[in-house]
Amino acid sequence: MINKFGGFGGGNMQQLMKQAQRMQEELQKAKEEVANTKVTGVAQNDMVVIEMTGDRQVLGVHINSQIIDPNDSELLEDLIYVALKDALNKVEELNAKKLGPLSGGLL
């Protein structure tokens, strides 16, 4: 309720502050959950696999030895790029799903 001076009444302000604090706690919890979630990016039937956390920390890169050709490093480079891009896209989807509703579109 707005008082005659254009401000909020004391009770309403406390309620708003509690709600804001609760939302901030929920957002922090969601960020921690995202950071602890692992995603996997793949290329060409798992020939290259990149594991990453939701906060974009690369955990590992796995390359199937069948794809390694000393005379064609460009193919391997391309597959690493595709797998990394796939992992990053999955991280973005995870962030949008988990954090989007809590951030009001700010993330």
Contact map, one row per residue, 1 for C-alpha under 8 A:
11100001100100000000000000000000000000000000000000000000000000000000000000000000000000000000000000000000000
11111111100000000000000000000000000000000000000000000000000000000000000000000000000000000000000000000000000
11111111100000000000000000000000000000000000000000000000000000000000000000000000000000000000000000000000000
01111110000000000000000000000000000000000000000000000000000000000000000000000000000000000000000000000000000
01111110000000000000000000000000000000000000000000000000000000000000000000000000000000000000000000000000000
01111111000000000000000000000000000000000000000000000000000000000000000000000000000000000000000000000000000
01111111100000000000000000000000000000000000000000000000000000000000000000000000000000000000000000000000000
11100111110110000000000000000000000000000000000000000000000000000000000000000000000000000000000000000000000
11100011111110000000000000000000000000000000000000000000000000000000000000000000000000000000000000000000000
00000001111111000000000000000000000000000000000000000000000000000000000000000000000000000000000000000000000
00000000111111100000000000000000000000000000000000000000000000000000000000000000000000000000000000000000000
10000001111111110000000000000000000000000000000000000000000000000000000000000000000000000000000000000000000
00000001111111111000000000000000000000000000000000000000000000000000000000000000000000000000000000000000000
00000000011111111100000000000000000000000000000000000000000000000000000000000000000000000000000000000000000
00000000001111111110000000000000000000000000000000000000000000000000000000000000000000000000000000000000000
00000000000111111111000000000000000000000000000000000000000000000000000000000000000000000000000000000000000
00000000000011111111100000000000000000000000000000000000000000000000000000000000000000000000000000000000000
00000000000001111111110000000000000000000000000000000000000000000000000000000000000000000000000000000000000
00000000000000111111111000000000000000000000000000000000000000000000000000000000000000000000000000000000000
00000000000000011111111100000000000000000000000000000000000000000000000000000000000000000000000000000000000
00000000000000001111111110000000000000000000000000000000000000000000000000000000000000000000000000000000000
00000000000000000111111111000000000000000000000000000000000000000000000000000000000000000000000000000000000
00000000000000000011111111100000000000000000000000000000000000000000000000000000000000000000000000000100000
00000000000000000001111111110000000000000000000000000000000000000000000000000000000000000000000000000000000
00000000000000000000111111111000000000000000000000000000000000000000000000000000000000000000000000000000000
00000000000000000000011111111100000000000000000000000000000000000000000000000000000000000000000000000100000
00000000000000000000001111111110000000000000000000000000000000000000000000000000000000000000000000100110000
00000000000000000000000111111111000000000000000000000000000000000000000000000000000000000000000000000000000
00000000000000000000000011111111100000000000000000000000000000000000000000000000000000000000000000000000000
00000000000000000000000001111111110000000000000000000000000000000000000000000000000000000000000001100000000
00000000000000000000000000111111111000000000000000000000000000000000000000000000000000000000000001100000000
00000000000000000000000000011111111100000000000000000000000000000000000000000000000000000000000000000000000
00000000000000000000000000001111111110000000000000000000000000000000000000000000000000000000000000000000000
00000000000000000000000000000111111110000000000000001110000000000000000000000000000000000000011001000000000
00000000000000000000000000000011111111000000000000001110000000000000000000000000000000000000000000000000000
00000000000000000000000000000001111111000000000000001100000000000000000000000000000000000000000000000000000
00000000000000000000000000000000111111100000000000001100000000000000000000000000000000000000000000000000000
00000000000000000000000000000000001111110000000000111100000000000000000000000000000000000000000000000000000
00000000000000000000000000000000000011111000000000111100000000000000000000000000000000100110000000000000000
00000000000000000000000000000000000001111100000011110000000000000000000000000000000001100100000000000000000
00000000000000000000000000000000000000111110000011110000000000000000000000000000001111110100000000000000000
00000000000000000000000000000000000000011111111111000000000000000000000000000000011101100000000000000000000
00000000000000000000000000000000000000001111111110000000000000000000000000000011011001000000000000000000000
00000000000000000000000000000000000000000111111100000000000000000000000000000010000000000000000000000000000
00000000000000000000000000000000000000000111111100000000000000000000000000000000000000000000000000000000000
00000000000000000000000000000000000000000111111110000000000000010000000000000000000000000000000000000000000
00000000000000000000000000000000000000000111111110000000000001110110000000000010000000000000000000000000000
00000000000000000000000000000000000000000111111111000000000011110000000000000011001000000000000000000000000
00000000000000000000000000000000000000011110011111100000000011100000000000000001001000000000000000000000000
00000000000000000000000000000000000000011100000111110000011111000000000000000001001100100000000000000000000
00000000000000000000000000000000000001111000000011111000011110000000000000000000000000100000000000000000000
00000000000000000000000000000000000001111000000001111111111100000000000000000000000000100000000000000000000
00000000000000000000000000000000011111100000000000111111111000000000000000000000000000000010000000000000000
00000000000000000000000000000000011111100000000000011111100000000000000000000000000000000010011000000000000
00000000000000000000000000000000011000000000000000011111100000000000000000000000000000000010000000000000000
00000000000000000000000000000000000000000000000000011111110000000000000000000000000000010010000000000000000
00000000000000000000000000000000000000000000000000011111111000000000000000000000000000000000000000000000000
00000000000000000000000000000000000000000000000001111001111110000000000000000000000000000000000000000000000
00000000000000000000000000000000000000000000000001111000111110000000000000000000000000000000000000000000000
00000000000000000000000000000000000000000000000001110000011111000000000000000000000000000000000000000000000
00000000000000000000000000000000000000000000000111100000011111100000000000000000000000000000000000000000000
00000000000000000000000000000000000000000000001111000000000111110000000000000000000000000000000000000000000
00000000000000000000000000000000000000000000001110000000000011111011000000000000000000000000000000000000000
00000000000000000000000000000000000000000000011100000000000001111111000000000000000000000000000000000000000
00000000000000000000000000000000000000000000000000000000000000111111000000000000000000000000000000000000000
00000000000000000000000000000000000000000000001000000000000000011111100000000000000000000000000000000000000
00000000000000000000000000000000000000000000001000000000000000111111100000010000000000000000000000000000000
00000000000000000000000000000000000000000000000000000000000000111111110110010000000000000000000000000000000
00000000000000000000000000000000000000000000000000000000000000000111111110000000000000000000000000000000000
00000000000000000000000000000000000000000000000000000000000000000001111110000000000000000000000000000000000
00000000000000000000000000000000000000000000000000000000000000000000111110000000000000000000000000000000000
00000000000000000000000000000000000000000000000000000000000000000001111111110000000000000000000000000000000
00000000000000000000000000000000000000000000000000000000000000000001111111111000000000000000000000000000000
00000000000000000000000000000000000000000000000000000000000000000000000111111100000000000000000000000000000
00000000000000000000000000000000000000000000000000000000000000000000000111111110000000000000000000000000000
00000000000000000000000000000000000000000000000000000000000000000011000111111111000000000000000000000000000
00000000000000000000000000000000000000000000000000000000000000000000000011111111100000000000000000000000000
00000000000000000000000000000000000000000000000000000000000000000000000001111111110000000000000000000000000
00000000000000000000000000000000000000000011001100000000000000000000000000111111111000000000000000000000000
00000000000000000000000000000000000000000010000111000000000000000000000000011111111100000000000000000000000
00000000000000000000000000000000000000000000000000000000000000000000000000001111111110000000000000000000000
00000000000000000000000000000000000000000110000000000000000000000000000000000111111111000000000000000000000
00000000000000000000000000000000000000001110000111000000000000000000000000000011111111100000000000000000000
00000000000000000000000000000000000000001100000001000000000000000000000000000001111111110000000000000000000
00000000000000000000000000000000000000001000000000000000000000000000000000000000111111111000000000000000000
00000000000000000000000000000000000000011110000000000000000000000000000000000000011111111100000000000000000
00000000000000000000000000000000000000111100000001110000000000000000000000000000001111111110000000000000000
00000000000000000000000000000000000000001000000000000001000000000000000000000000000111111111000000000000000
00000000000000000000000000000000000000000000000000000000000000000000000000000000000011111111100000000000000
00000000000000000000000000000000000000111000000000000000000000000000000000000000000001111111110000000000000
00000000000000000000000000000000000000100000000000001111000000000000000000000000000000111111111000000000000
00000000000000000000000000000000000000000000000000000000000000000000000000000000000000011111111100000000000
00000000000000000000000000000000000000000000000000000000000000000000000000000000000000001111111110000000000
00000000000000000000000000000000010000000000000000000100000000000000000000000000000000000111111111000000000
00000000000000000000000000000000010000000000000000000100000000000000000000000000000000000011111111110000000
00000000000000000000000000000000000000000000000000000000000000000000000000000000000000000001111111111000001
00000000000000000000000000000000000000000000000000000000000000000000000000000000000000000000111111111000000
00000000000000000000000000000110010000000000000000000000000000000000000000000000000000000000011111111100000
00000000000000000000000000100110000000000000000000000000000000000000000000000000000000000000001111111110001
00000000000000000000000000000000000000000000000000000000000000000000000000000000000000000000001111111111111
00000000000000000000000000000000000000000000000000000000000000000000000000000000000000000000000111111111100
00000000000000000000001001100000000000000000000000000000000000000000000000000000000000000000000001111111100
00000000000000000000000000100000000000000000000000000000000000000000000000000000000000000000000000111111111
00000000000000000000000000000000000000000000000000000000000000000000000000000000000000000000000000011111111
00000000000000000000000000000000000000000000000000000000000000000000000000000000000000000000000000011111111
00000000000000000000000000000000000000000000000000000000000000000000000000000000000000000000000000010011111
00000000000000000000000000000000000000000000000000000000000000000000000000000000000000000000000100110011111
